[in-house]
Amino acid sequence: MDDEAQPGSCSYELPDEMTRAFVSRKADETRGLLKRTAQHILAIGRNLHEVKERLPHGQFLAWLQAEFAMSERQARNFMHVATRFGTKPEILADLSLTIIYALAPPSTSQAVIDQVESKQISPTLEAIRAAKEAERQAREAEQQVRAEVQRTQQALFSLREETQAQQETIAQLTSDIDALQERIADLSIQAAHITEGEQPGASPEITTPLESLRQQVQHLTQQRDVLTQQVRQLGEEARAAALKRGEEEQDRRIRLHWFRLTNTFQASLRSLLAEWPSPVDTQAFEADDWARLAQVKALARRLLVACDALTGGPGGMVVDSATMPVGEGSNAEGRRARDVVIGRHV
């Protein structure tokens, strides 16, 4: 049985030892050429950066065309590689030029590069594009969460501001009512003194402003009562908004965590399938290799059981996945699915 495949060795069938030696030698030579090619790309990118910084604005493209008939896109690829990998060229040793150019742009996060380097992401264009798309979706989901939280916070802040303004108005009305009550008391005393004299009734000079003051007090009291009721309603709305915000933030945290978890799982699974052994490769398997396959199958079964638990079991899905929108579902749907899973009655 063949030894476990190592870099530089053949893990595939060859017709004879002479062919094995030949292709092994050519593989070593090709790896050396690839390393030198990566080094050359870095050197070219550095040179282009230095020339671009030295030339006046608008002259760099003309220089590229005159000296190399090179397009701006080609030059940008070289410079991106130099910028991204100039301090860590060893990453490029085992990557093709296509993958190097795909990883070099500023739009590629360091997390994707680290995952390619650590073999968590397969060094293929499909896997890298999938990882970038997953990151883009995660960023959009986080932005939506932040925007919704900000809107809820702004609405709560507006309610509190309105409540404070109403309370200030109520305080001013109360002060005005107290002042009017004092004037009414003074006029009432004056009217009592007058009625103790010759006249059987109070003077119109006293009774007219007294009645007017009483009407003002009644009107202001009504205004104050209306505002007091509005303040109570605003307080209830503020409490409801705060409670709703807490529930929505919890829902969004759950969904965002699920989004990140599934993205990581999908990226890892794509990488795994991209390097999955063929039936020919299994001819080199030994007992511990078959044991690992059994472990993978056991974990896969556990994953399916966990998926069935979330959806209510095979044939009895709580939520029909075909009708669920891609990305974040509605708050009501998310809460309903979660409540059923944890055993709440909906």
C-alpha positions, -999 to +999 in steps of 0.1 A: +000+000+000+013+035-009+025+058+018+003+087+028+005+114+001+029+143+008+037+174-012+059+164-040+049+128-040+024+110-062-009+099-047-022+087-081-016+057-103+013+058-128+023+032-154+058+027-142+086+039-119+103+059-148+071+079-153+068+084-116+103+098-114+098+120-144+065+136-133+079+140-097+109+159-111+087+181-133+064+188-103+094+200-083+107+222-112+072+236-117+069+245-080+102+263-082+091+282-112+058+291-095+077+305-065+100+325-087+070+337-107+053+349-075+086+367-065+087+383-100+051+395-096+060+411-063+090+428-078+070+440-108+043+454-085+068+473-064+085+488-095+051+499-108+042+515-075+075+534-074+072+547-110+036+557-105+046+578-074+074+594-093+056+603-126+033+634-129-004+628-127-018+612-159+016+600-172+017+565-157-008+549-181+011+564-211+044+550-197+028+515-193+016+515-229+049+528-243+071+505-224+051+473-220+018+477-239+003+469-205-033+477-196-042+496-164-060+464-152-028+443-155-007+469-137-033+472-110-032+434-105+006+435-101+004+465-076-023+448-056-002+417-052+028+438-041+007+458-016-012+428-001+016+402+000+048+422-001+055+416+036+044+379+035+055+364+002+055+329+015+017+327+012+021+328-026+043+297-029+014+272-034-011+294-051-018+298-088-016+332-105-053+333-109-059+327-072-031+352-063-049+379-084-082+370-069-070+374-033-049+406-039-075+433-044-084+455-014-120+442-015-107+408-003-107+407+035-077+394+055-100+368+070-106+352+035-068+352+029-061+336+063-087+309+056-072+301+022-037+300+038-050+277+066-068+255+041-102+263+055-112+276+021-102+257-010-078+278-032-103+279-061-121+309-076-155+294-068-147+289-031-131+324-028-161+340-045-184+322-023-165+333+008-165+369-004-203+367-011-209+353+024-189+382+039-209+407+018-242+392+029-230+392+066-221+429+063-254+438+048-272+418+075-252+437+102-260+470+085-297+462+085-296+453+122-277+485+131-301+506+109-332+491+125-318+495+160-310+531+152-345+537+139-360+522+171-337+542+193-346+574+174-383+567+178-379+561+215-358+593+219-385+613+201-412+598+224-391+608+255-385+643+241-422+648+234-431+635+269-406+659+285-421+688+265-456+679+276-445+676+312-429+711+311-462+725+296-482+708+324-459+723+350-464+758+335-501+753+334-501+742+370-481+774+379-506+795+360-536+779+377-520+785+411-515+822+403-551+825+391-563+808+422-545+833+444-561+862+425-595+846+428-589+843+466-579+879+468-610+891+448-632+868+469-620+885+501-626+919+486-661+909+476-668+897+511-657+930+526-679+949+502-710+928+509-706+935+546-713+972+539-744+989+525-748+970+493-767+937+495-747+922+465-711+922+454-700+950+431-698+942+393-662+956+395-654+925+416-677+898+403-669+903+366-632+898+368-638+871+395-660+851+370-634+856+342-607+843+364-627+812+373-633+805+337-596+808+329-589+784+357-614+759+344-600+762+309-564+757+320-574+728+342-590+711+312-558+717+292-537+703+319-559+672+322-557+666+284-519+669+285-517+647+315-536+620+297-513+624+266-482+621+289-496+588+302-502+575+267-467+586+256-452+568+286-471+536+276-458+540+241-423+545+253-424+514+275-439+494+246-412+507+222-384+498+247-399+463+252-402+458+214-367+470+209-354+445+234-373+417+217-363+427+182-326+430+192-327+396+207-343+382+175-317+399+153-289+386+175-302+351+171-307+354+133-273+371+128-255+344+148-273+318+127-263+336+095-227+337+105-227+301+117-242+288+085-219+309+063-189+294+081-203+259+078-210+264+040-175+277+033-159+248+052-181+223+035-173+237+001-136+234+009-141+199+022-159+187-009-134+204-032-107+182-017-129+151-011-110+119-020-120+099-051-126+062-051-091+058-065-077+077-035-093+054-011-071+026-023-044+042-001-066+043+030-057+024+061-078+015+091-076+049+108-086+066+075-117+045+073-124+053+110-122+090+101-148+085+074-171+067+098-167+097+122-176+121+094-207+101+086-217+100+123-214+138+125-233+142+093-262+122+108-261+143+139-263+174+118-294+161+099-310+152+132-304+187+145-318+202+113-349+180+117-353+192+153-354+228+140-380+221+114-402+197+134-388+164+120-390+148+085-423+155+068-435+178+096-417+211+091-428+239+113-418+265+087-418+256+050-383+265+038-395+269+003-416+299+013-391+315+036-374+346+021-337+344+014-317+361+042-335+375+072-371+363+077-398+385+092-397+391+130-430+373+135-418+342+115-385+341+133-401+343+167-427+317+158-401+292+146-380+298+177-410+295+200-421+262+185-385+248+188-382+257+224-416+243+233-437+274+236-473+274+226-480+298+198 
